[in-house]
Amino acid sequence: MSSLSKEHILHRLWQLEALRRLSVRRYMTSNALILLLLLALGPVVATFGGVLFVWGLEGVRELTALEERNLLYFSTFVVNAAFIHFTIIFSAIAFGMSVVREELDNQTLHLLWMQPLPRWLIVAGKAAGFFTYAIPIILVAIIACQFMIVLPYGLQGIWSFYFRLEIFQTYFLQFLVVVTGLLVYSSLFLMLSVFLKSPVVIFLVYGWELGSNFLPGVLKNYSVAFYLREMLPGEDQTAGIPAGFIAPETPGALQTALVLIGTLVISTAVSALVINRKPCIYGSGG
């Protein structure tokens, strides 16, 4: 690799970092941050309410081997139902719809397009800024939920449950799935938003992802949520399947990786291509 190409790459990385910092500062004073905080807080509040209910009924409980297995399953259920199907998807929808639409609504898109930067780099900077604050906020919310579900077992139960390698491995895998889901969904909804003026189709896609638990057989394979759910440790593979339906085969690691990486790469590439050719038209034509 020539020194010129190295300098070019380093220059692009410097530009990307500058755009990321600018996006973070902008997000910190925007409604997008408030929305993300509310989306992350929802599962925390719901989990806390459930813990108070259990605590009020039974008081401090004994942590048995069966209870430990139930806790692991319930922690995965919280990540799947509350974070993947609620916080992650809605955060990704908000991000995808705001990248270009927000600039069109504020009539500032031309200011971005006039910058001596490739358009894909501007979008990448916005995405990097979003992930910079979104990932820590969501992970803190997950940690809070995971901690609260063990509270009914008292200090002794918390100590014996948490300080084991198995638990840290399980939670690390859950965090990995959540971050993967945020990346894939953000790229997917960004691609949809650059094509669509109305959010109706985007929310139809959300309905498809939400209803993937109840899809029969092979139809599940066309849902991102299905692959994310299959990656979660301890997830019940037959959960959500209506009576009479046959559970789909569990996808292999290769299939899961190809689908998720393929969705991420294709959605990102299509978005970059469309945005690079997108004219700056305000009003009803935007």
Secondary structure, DSSP 8 states (H G I E B T S, - for coil): --HHHHHHHHHHHHHHHHHHHHHHHHHTTSHHHHHHHHHHHHHHHHHHHHHHHHHHHH-S----HHHHHHHHHHHHHHIIIIIIIIIIHHHHHHHHHHTTHHHHHTT-HHHHHTSSS-HHHHHHHHHHHHHHHHHHHHHHHHHHHHHHTTGGGHHHHHHHHHSSHHHHHHHHHHHHHHHHHHHHHHHHHHHHHHH-SSSHHHHHHHHHHHGGGG--GGGGGG-HHHHHHHHSTT--TTTT--TT--------HHHHHHHHHHHHHHHHHHHHHHHHH-----GGG-
